[in-house]
Amino acid sequence: MDREPEELQFLGLIGIYRESSKLMFTWKKIFSKISFALILPLTFIFLAHIQVSEHIFSKIINNEEALDTTRTGTPSYYRLNDRISSEWTTFWIFKAAYLIFFLIFSLLSTSAVVYTIASIYTAKDLSFKKIMTVVPKVWKRLMITFLWNFIIIFFYNVIAAFFFILVLIVFDPAGRVKTAILIILLLFYFSGLVYISVVWHLASVISVLEDFKGIQAMIKSKVLIQGKKWIACAIFVKLNLAILFIQYAFETLVARGEDLRMGIRVLNGVVCFLLLMKLFLFGLVVQSVFYFVCKSYHHESIDKSCLADHLEVYLGDYVPLTGKDIQLEQYHV
């Protein structure tokens, strides 16, 4: 990074985007290798999941429609019923496999990009080989943080479901008060979901660069995000809206585009693939830059030599920054 740590605190939303784009352009060779090794498979898994799910689900719908017009108790009825059960089993097994592989490549990609940005920040010698050596050892810390986030999201949804059910039971089904309360609850629910997700994304960077993981990283992230909360939420919402737009375009123009010529569908698929791969990379770089912006905003100076030392692989083990290394004296602007 060309900027001094003291300057990062002044970066707003556009400034973070510009800094991230500049890093990607300046170090395009190393980021291209990361993209082909990790983000390309991540993108392929994401889009292939949409295509295959659409294919399996459309077969289920067709068979269920055929079952509705078939006389009960006939051999054809039982064959269709067995086929539908088999297809649902295939559908859910495929979904589970997708989530596992998507999670693995997502964590590996996060590890690689965060490590790369930190290495650039410290002006440390960087090579793709070194990145791929460190990444498998770092992603385990990210997995612990992800599991804690999963637990938090699970209980958050349980509590939210309780309140939604309570409103549905207590208030008059046709009453305006009930509708208004449900809308307010939905707004609070999605706001909380965005905030938890934002905290988790920053906690992922903390898990790589500091001696925190799991719930400790989430707590540290919650503290660090103060003062930059709205920027963090804006980044998260914008990036996810862009992903949803590409997903919708792929579903419409590729997965469900039977009316289009094959060449057009293939071209649409390639465009969606390239845009999504670039967006995944950009999102991870922004996430990493935002961490340094938050550190600067809270006047937590990071000693570049300490950060460089702890990014090294020592005797085959990745050594994260300790709280003493990362929580250095505050500087005054």
Protein Blocks (a to p, Z undefined) as FASTA:
>chain_A
ZZdfklmmmpcfklmmmmmmmmmmmmmmmmmmmmmmmmmmmmmmmmmmmmmmmmmmmmmm
mmmmmmmmpcehiaklmmmmmmmmmmmmmmmmmmmmmmmmmmmmmmmmmmmmmmmmmmmm
nopacdfklmmmmmmmmmmmmmmmmmmmmmmmmmmmmmmmmmmmmmmmmpcfkbmklmmm
mmmmmmmmmmmmmmmmmmmmmmmmmmmmmccehjllmmmmmmmmgoplmmmmmmmmmmmm
mmmmmmmmmmmmmmmmmmpcfklmmmmmmmmmmmmmmmmmmmmmmmmmmmmmmmmmnopa
cdfklmmmmmpceehiacdddfklmmccdddZZ
